[in-house]
């Protein structure tokens, strides 16, 4: 994901790259525990540095809990996320 985001930032520049990265980060994190709150915060971050720091912190917390990514049960998703 970090490599993908670096490509987005390099191709689009910081301002547009940050905005486009938001949707890609949302796709990468959809279904992970705590990701809804993470995405709400992510969508407000204005710089590459802040996005990368937030990503590192989010995935670091997940790694502290388990060595694998654990996705929520689709039955527990709000209806708009289940599709």
N, CA, C and O of each residue as an XYZ file, in Angstrom:
332
protein
N       0.827     -1.183      0.000
C       0.000      0.000      0.000
C       0.875      1.250      0.000
O       0.594      2.210     -0.719
N       1.939      1.236      0.812
C       2.791      2.431      0.867
C       3.437      2.708     -0.488
O       3.570      3.863     -0.890
N       3.831      1.665     -1.181
C       4.424      1.827     -2.510
C       3.394      2.401     -3.491
O       3.697      3.291     -4.285
N       2.193      1.878     -3.415
C       1.101      2.365     -4.261
C       0.844      3.842     -3.984
O       0.697      4.634     -4.915
N       0.790      4.211     -2.712
C       0.537      5.607     -2.361
C       1.686      6.507     -2.815
O       1.453      7.617     -3.293
N       2.916      6.036     -2.670
C       4.065      6.824     -3.132
C       3.940      7.102     -4.625
O       4.251      8.200     -5.087
N       3.484      6.105     -5.376
C       3.274      6.310     -6.815
C       2.189      7.360     -7.072
O       2.329      8.198     -7.963
N       1.115      7.311     -6.293
C       0.043      8.308     -6.458
C       0.562      9.713     -6.168
O       0.314     10.642     -6.937
N       1.282      9.865     -5.059
C       1.807     11.184     -4.697
C       2.773     11.693     -5.768
O       2.742     12.870     -6.127
N       3.627     10.807     -6.273
C       4.610     11.207     -7.289
C       3.925     11.590     -8.601
O       4.313     12.562     -9.249
N       2.926     10.836     -8.982
C       2.255     11.075    -10.259
C       1.380     12.328    -10.220
O       1.424     13.146    -11.139
N       0.584     12.478     -9.152
C      -0.394     13.568     -9.087
C       0.104     14.815     -8.373
O      -0.519     15.872     -8.476
N       1.213     14.712     -7.653
C       1.653     15.817     -6.808
C       0.979     15.705     -5.451
O       0.032     14.938     -5.276
N       1.475     16.476     -4.494
C       0.985     16.316     -3.122
C      -0.502     16.626     -2.968
O      -1.246     15.807     -2.430
N      -0.941     17.778     -3.424
C      -2.328     18.185     -3.174
C      -3.334     17.192     -3.761
O      -4.184     16.669     -3.040
N      -3.241     16.937     -5.042
C      -4.172     16.008     -5.682
C      -3.893     14.578     -5.238
O      -4.826     13.798     -5.050
N      -2.618     14.224     -5.068
C      -2.261     12.879     -4.632
C      -2.863     12.523     -3.289
O      -3.338     11.404     -3.095
N      -2.845     13.467     -2.358
C      -3.441     13.233     -1.032
C      -4.937     12.968     -1.166
O      -5.473     12.072     -0.515
N      -5.598     13.733     -1.995
C      -7.046     13.559     -2.171
C      -7.364     12.221     -2.832
O      -8.287     11.526     -2.406
N      -6.620     11.856     -3.854
C      -6.859     10.581     -4.530
C      -6.484      9.418     -3.626
O      -7.149      8.382     -3.640
N      -5.429      9.578     -2.841
C      -4.991      8.516     -1.927
C      -6.084      8.166     -0.915
O      -6.182      7.016     -0.488
N      -6.889      9.129     -0.535
C      -7.936      8.867      0.466
C      -8.838      7.717      0.052
O      -9.144      6.847      0.867
N      -9.269      7.703     -1.208
C     -10.176      6.626     -1.622
C      -9.439      5.293     -1.689
O     -10.015      4.251     -1.376
N      -8.182      5.318     -2.091
C      -7.417      4.076     -2.149
C      -7.162      3.529     -0.740
O      -7.238      2.321     -0.515
N      -6.863      4.416      0.193
C      -6.668      4.005      1.585
C      -7.966      3.420      2.127
O      -7.941      2.434      2.864
N      -9.081      4.008      1.775
C     -10.377      3.466      2.206
C     -10.579      2.052      1.675
O     -11.068      1.180      2.393
N     -10.207      1.826      0.433
C     -10.341      0.479     -0.141
C      -9.443     -0.510      0.580
O      -9.852     -1.637      0.858
N      -8.223     -0.095      0.883
C      -7.279     -0.983      1.568
C      -7.752     -1.345      2.975
O      -7.472     -2.442      3.458
N      -8.454     -0.449      3.624
C      -8.801     -0.664      5.036
C     -10.236     -1.126      5.261
O     -10.591     -1.491      6.382
N     -11.059     -1.120      4.231
C     -12.461     -1.510      4.395
C     -12.564     -2.887      5.052
O     -11.961     -3.857      4.594
N     -13.320     -2.948      6.108
C     -13.568     -4.212      6.792
C     -12.621     -4.513      7.930
O     -12.873     -5.437      8.704
N     -11.536     -3.763      8.059
C     -10.614     -3.997      9.167
C     -11.175     -3.377     10.441
O     -11.821     -2.330     10.398
N     -10.929     -4.019     11.559
C     -11.412     -3.511     12.841
C     -10.912     -2.093     13.100
O      -9.716     -1.826     12.982
N     -11.809     -1.194     13.448
C     -11.467      0.190     13.737
C     -11.256      1.059     12.517
O     -10.867      2.220     12.639
N     -11.509      0.504     11.333
C     -11.198      1.261     10.123
C     -12.183      2.388      9.825
O     -11.813      3.360      9.167
N     -13.403      2.286     10.284
C     -14.371      3.363     10.001
C     -13.899      4.673     10.629
O     -13.903      5.714      9.971
N     -13.497      4.627     11.889
C     -12.989      5.832     12.555
C     -11.698      6.298     11.897
O     -11.493      7.497     11.708
N     -10.830      5.357     11.549
C      -9.580      5.693     10.868
C      -9.865      6.434      9.563
O      -9.227      7.448      9.277
N     -10.809      5.942      8.777
C     -11.124      6.587      7.496
C     -11.705      7.985      7.700
O     -11.422      8.890      6.915
N     -12.506      8.168      8.734
C     -13.039      9.510      9.005
C     -11.901     10.490      9.263
O     -11.916     11.611      8.754
N     -10.917     10.071     10.049
C      -9.766     10.927     10.334
C      -8.920     11.106      9.071
O      -8.506     12.219      8.746
N      -8.669     10.010      8.370
C      -7.837     10.051      7.161
C      -8.379     11.059      6.153
O      -7.606     11.748      5.488
N      -9.669     11.146      6.040
C     -10.282     12.043      5.053
C     -10.133     13.517      5.406
O     -10.551     14.382      4.635
N      -9.541     13.815      6.564
C      -9.311     15.207      6.948
C      -7.836     15.598      6.894
O      -7.501     16.772      7.048
N      -6.956     14.626      6.678
C      -5.521     14.908      6.729
C      -5.059     15.561      5.428
O      -5.309     15.028      4.347
N      -4.382     16.723      5.523
C      -4.061     17.496      4.318
C      -2.689     17.244      3.687
O      -2.406     17.779      2.616
N      -1.824     16.435      4.333
C      -0.477     16.274      3.783
C      -0.090     14.800      3.660
O      -0.652     13.929      4.324
N       0.881     14.554      2.794
C       1.425     13.216      2.613
C       1.969     12.702      3.946
O       1.690     11.570      4.340
N       2.739     13.530      4.632
C       3.357     13.116      5.886
C       2.314     12.689      6.913
O       2.486     11.679      7.597
N       1.238     13.457      7.019
C       0.192     13.105      7.985
C      -0.506     11.806      7.585
O      -0.829     10.989      8.446
N      -0.738     11.610      6.295
C      -1.361     10.358      5.852
C      -0.464      9.164      6.169
O      -0.936      8.162      6.706
N       0.819      9.261      5.843
C       1.732      8.150      6.082
C       1.847      7.858      7.581
O       1.863      6.695      7.983
N       1.927      8.888      8.395
C       1.989      8.699      9.851
C       0.736      7.997     10.346
O       0.827      7.068     11.149
N      -0.430      8.423      9.882
C      -1.692      7.809     10.306
C      -1.765      6.346      9.866
O      -2.219      5.491     10.627
N      -1.322      6.057      8.650
C      -1.315      4.677      8.150
C      -0.408      3.807      9.011
O      -0.787      2.710      9.421
N       0.798      4.312      9.280
C       1.740      3.552     10.098
C       1.174      3.280     11.490
O       1.316      2.175     12.014
N       0.537      4.277     12.085
C      -0.051      4.100     13.417
C      -1.208      3.107     13.387
O      -1.305      2.242     14.257
N      -2.085      3.227     12.390
C      -3.246      2.336     12.296
C      -2.803      0.886     12.118
O      -3.244      0.005     12.856
N      -1.935      0.641     11.143
C      -1.493     -0.733     10.905
C      -0.577     -1.227     12.017
O      -0.512     -2.429     12.275
N       0.125     -0.323     12.673
C       0.927     -0.705     13.843
C       0.052     -1.206     14.976
O       0.380     -2.200     15.625
N      -1.062     -0.523     15.219
C      -2.004     -0.976     16.263
C      -2.584     -2.336     15.903
O      -2.733     -3.197     16.770
N      -2.912     -2.537     14.624
C      -3.434     -3.833     14.201
C      -2.383     -4.920     14.395
O      -2.708     -6.024     14.833
N      -1.135     -4.620     14.076
C      -0.049     -5.599     14.221
C       0.188     -5.947     15.686
O       0.553     -7.078     16.008
N      -0.019     -4.974     16.573
C       0.144     -5.245     18.005
C      -0.900     -6.239     18.500
O      -0.655     -6.985     19.448
N      -2.065     -6.247     17.857
C      -3.148     -7.153     18.263
C      -2.994     -8.551     17.687
O      -3.324     -9.539     18.342
N      -2.483     -8.632     16.443
C      -2.410     -9.923     15.754
C      -1.379     -9.813     14.640
O      -1.164     -8.733     14.088
N      -0.753    -10.914     14.317
C       0.247    -10.898     13.236
C      -0.403    -10.938     11.856
O       0.281    -10.799     10.842
N      -1.730    -11.130     11.816
C      -2.464    -11.155     10.548
C      -3.506    -10.055     10.565
O      -3.950     -9.623     11.629
N      -3.895     -9.603      9.377
C      -5.003     -8.647      9.301
C      -6.287     -9.408      9.566
O      -6.525    -10.464      8.980
N      -7.107     -8.875     10.441
C      -8.367     -9.522     10.789
C      -9.496     -8.633     10.299
O      -9.628     -7.479     10.706
N     -10.309     -9.200      9.412
C     -11.443     -8.461      8.875
C     -12.682     -8.779      9.685
O     -12.852     -9.893     10.182
N     -13.538     -7.791      9.807
C     -14.799     -7.971     10.522
C     -15.692     -8.917      9.730
O     -15.561     -9.041      8.512
N     -16.579     -9.565     10.422
C     -17.566    -10.435      9.794
C     -18.485     -9.557      8.932
O     -19.042     -8.585      9.442
N     -18.655     -9.873      7.642
C     -19.519     -9.052      6.779
C     -20.928     -8.874      7.338
O     -21.593     -7.882      7.038
N     -21.382     -9.817      8.137
C     -22.714     -9.693      8.744
C     -22.770     -8.524      9.719
O     -23.851     -8.016     10.020
N     -21.598     -8.092     10.219
C     -21.560     -7.002     11.187
C     -21.415     -5.631     10.527
O     -21.523     -4.610     11.207
N     -21.169     -5.589      9.198
C     -21.009     -4.317      8.501
C     -22.339     -3.574      8.461
O     -23.401     -4.188      8.356
N     -22.271     -2.255      8.544
C     -23.488     -1.488      8.232
C     -23.905     -1.820      6.803
O     -23.045     -2.126      5.978
N     -25.155     -1.769      6.497
C     -25.688     -2.181      5.194
C     -24.960     -1.538      4.035
O     -24.701     -2.210      3.037
N     -24.611     -0.234      4.127
C     -23.969      0.437      3.014
C     -22.544     -0.062      2.770
O     -22.022      0.121      1.670
N     -21.905     -0.679      3.749
C     -20.561     -1.224      3.567
C     -20.580     -2.672      3.141
O     -19.589     -3.168      2.605
N     -21.669     -3.355      3.361
C     -21.743     -4.790      3.047
C     -21.768     -5.048      1.542
O     -21.404     -6.133      1.090
N     -22.186     -4.077      0.786
C     -22.291     -4.266     -0.673
C     -20.954     -4.179     -1.348
O     -20.869     -4.316     -2.569
